[in-house]
Amino acid sequence: MYSKTIKFNPQTEKLLTLGAGCFWGTEHIFRKHFGSKLHDCKVGYANGLESKKDMPDSVSYKKVCQGDSQFAEVLQISFDPKVVSLAELVNFFFRIHDPTTLNSQGPDMGTQYRSTIYTHSEEDLEECRALKQSWQPKWHNKIITEVAMCTNFYDAEEYHQLYLDHNPQGYSCPTHYVRDL
């Protein structure tokens, strides 16, 4: 399922949906590092349980934080692979968080903080699985990052978008920094 609000041209661009703990820090570090190389980014919730009553308006931060929805806090990125490759994005992902912890990043705990790579094509899924394997030795073969197809995505509430740009003193997960691996 594609987000209805992310700027995305399926003829020339790809989507990648990443969970690396708190989505505020994930968005902030990706935008800071890649800047205009990314076409668009949105924070949101992905790959959770949906019921017939779930509509985009019913998936919320409050619901996700209750811990029973199985949604992950994620950053969805639209990008032109001629400008920045999938491998560049995934390699950066493995450098900016701890992919060895189950359902947590630093003090943030819960299934919504799991390490995830959600792709939007089978081809990208296979490439991301291979990239994860290539990173295993650098993390002492302890990477537990989930790599799967993106099954659903809902935009986070507006106040979460560009949160750390609007609130420079706001909470930022201490695990979001670029590691030399």
C-alpha positions as CSV (number, residue, x, y, z in Angstrom):
1,M,0.0,0.0,0.0
2,Y,1.4,3.4,-0.9
3,S,1.0,6.5,1.1
4,K,-1.5,8.9,-0.4
5,T,0.5,12.0,0.5
6,I,4.1,11.2,-0.2
7,K,5.4,12.8,-3.4
8,F,6.2,9.7,-5.6
9,N,6.4,9.1,-9.3
10,P,6.3,5.3,-9.9
11,Q,7.7,5.7,-13.4
12,T,11.0,7.2,-12.2
13,E,11.2,6.7,-8.4
14,K,11.2,4.0,-5.8
15,L,9.9,3.9,-2.3
16,L,11.7,2.5,0.8
17,T,10.2,2.3,4.2
18,L,12.6,2.1,7.2
19,G,12.2,1.7,10.9
20,A,15.2,2.6,13.1
21,G,13.5,3.4,16.4
22,C,11.9,6.8,17.0
23,F,10.9,8.2,13.6
24,W,11.8,11.8,14.5
25,G,15.5,11.0,14.7
26,T,15.4,8.7,11.7
27,E,13.8,11.4,9.5
28,H,16.1,14.1,10.8
29,I,19.4,12.2,10.2
30,F,18.3,11.0,6.7
31,R,17.3,14.5,5.6
32,K,20.4,16.0,7.0
33,H,22.7,13.4,5.3
34,F,20.9,13.1,1.9
35,G,19.2,16.5,1.6
36,S,17.9,17.1,-1.9
37,K,19.0,13.7,-3.1
38,L,15.7,12.4,-1.6
39,H,12.6,13.3,-3.4
40,D,10.3,13.2,-0.4
41,C,10.1,11.7,3.1
42,K,7.2,11.1,5.5
43,V,7.1,9.6,9.0
44,G,4.4,7.2,9.6
45,Y,3.3,3.7,10.7
46,A,3.8,0.5,8.7
47,N,3.1,-3.2,8.7
48,G,0.7,-3.3,11.5
49,L,-2.5,-5.2,12.1
50,E,-5.5,-3.9,10.3
51,S,-9.1,-4.6,10.9
52,K,-12.2,-3.7,8.9
53,K,-12.6,-0.7,11.2
54,D,-9.1,0.6,10.5
55,M,-9.1,3.6,8.2
56,P,-6.2,6.1,7.8
57,D,-7.7,8.4,10.5
58,S,-7.8,5.6,13.1
59,V,-4.1,4.7,12.9
60,S,-2.5,7.1,15.3
61,Y,0.5,7.7,17.5
62,K,-1.7,6.9,20.6
63,K,-2.9,3.6,19.1
64,V,0.6,2.6,18.0
65,C,2.1,3.4,21.4
66,Q,-0.5,1.1,23.1
67,G,1.7,-1.8,21.8
68,D,-0.9,-4.1,20.4
69,S,-1.2,-2.8,16.8
70,Q,2.2,-4.2,15.7
71,F,2.8,-1.0,13.6
72,A,6.4,0.2,13.4
73,E,7.4,3.8,13.5
74,V,8.9,4.4,10.1
75,L,10.3,6.8,7.6
76,Q,9.0,6.4,4.1
77,I,11.4,7.7,1.4
78,S,10.7,8.4,-2.2
79,F,13.9,8.5,-4.3
80,D,15.2,8.5,-7.8
81,P,17.7,5.5,-8.1
82,K,19.6,7.5,-10.6
83,V,20.4,10.1,-7.9
84,V,20.8,7.9,-4.8
85,S,20.8,4.1,-4.9
86,L,18.9,1.7,-2.7
87,A,22.2,0.4,-1.4
88,E,23.3,3.8,-0.3
89,L,20.1,4.3,1.7
90,V,20.3,0.9,3.3
91,N,24.0,1.1,4.1
92,F,23.3,4.4,5.8
93,F,20.4,2.9,7.7
94,F,22.7,0.2,9.2
95,R,25.1,3.0,10.3
96,I,22.6,5.2,12.1
97,H,21.0,2.9,14.6
98,D,21.6,-0.4,16.5
99,P,20.1,-3.2,14.3
100,T,20.8,-5.8,17.0
101,T,18.3,-4.9,19.6
102,L,14.8,-6.4,19.7
103,N,11.9,-3.9,19.8
104,S,14.0,-1.0,21.2
105,Q,16.5,1.7,20.4
106,G,18.2,3.2,23.5
107,P,15.5,4.0,26.1
108,D,12.7,3.6,23.6
109,M,11.0,0.2,24.0
110,G,8.1,-1.4,22.3
111,T,7.4,-3.2,19.0
112,Q,7.0,0.2,17.3
113,Y,10.7,0.8,17.7
114,R,11.9,-2.4,15.9
115,S,14.5,-2.3,13.2
116,T,12.8,-2.8,9.9
117,I,13.4,-2.5,6.1
118,Y,10.1,-2.6,4.2
119,T,10.4,-2.7,0.4
120,H,7.9,-2.0,-2.3
121,S,9.1,-4.5,-4.9
122,E,10.4,-8.1,-4.9
123,E,13.6,-7.0,-6.6
124,D,14.3,-4.4,-3.8
125,L,13.4,-7.1,-1.2
126,E,16.1,-9.4,-2.5
127,E,18.7,-6.6,-2.7
128,C,17.9,-5.6,0.9
129,R,18.2,-9.1,2.2
130,A,21.6,-9.4,0.5
131,L,22.6,-6.0,2.0
132,K,21.6,-7.2,5.5
133,Q,23.7,-10.3,5.1
134,S,26.7,-8.2,4.0
135,W,26.3,-6.0,7.2
136,Q,26.1,-9.0,9.6
137,P,29.9,-9.3,10.2
138,K,30.2,-5.6,11.0
139,W,27.6,-6.1,13.8
140,H,29.1,-9.4,15.0
141,N,26.4,-11.4,13.2
142,K,23.7,-10.1,15.5
143,I,21.5,-8.0,13.2
144,I,17.9,-8.8,13.7
145,T,16.4,-6.3,11.3
146,E,13.1,-7.4,9.8
147,V,13.3,-7.3,6.0
148,A,9.9,-7.7,4.3
149,M,7.4,-6.2,1.8
150,C,5.6,-3.1,3.0
151,T,2.0,-4.2,3.5
152,N,0.5,-1.0,4.8
153,F,1.6,2.6,5.6
154,Y,-0.2,5.4,7.3
155,D,1.2,9.0,7.6
156,A,1.9,10.0,11.1
157,E,0.1,13.1,12.4
158,E,1.2,16.4,11.0
159,Y,3.0,17.5,14.2
160,H,5.4,14.5,13.8
161,Q,6.5,15.5,10.3
162,L,9.9,17.3,10.5
163,Y,9.5,17.3,14.2
164,L,13.1,18.0,15.1
165,D,13.3,20.8,12.6
166,H,10.4,22.5,14.2
167,N,11.5,21.5,17.8
168,P,15.4,21.6,17.8
169,Q,15.5,20.9,21.5
170,G,13.0,18.0,21.2
171,Y,13.7,14.4,22.2
172,S,16.1,12.6,19.9
173,C,17.0,9.0,20.4
174,P,20.6,8.8,21.6
175,T,21.2,5.8,19.2
176,H,20.7,7.9,16.1
177,Y,24.2,8.9,14.9
178,V,26.5,7.9,12.1
179,R,28.8,5.1,13.1
180,D,32.2,4.3,11.6
181,L,31.8,0.6,10.8
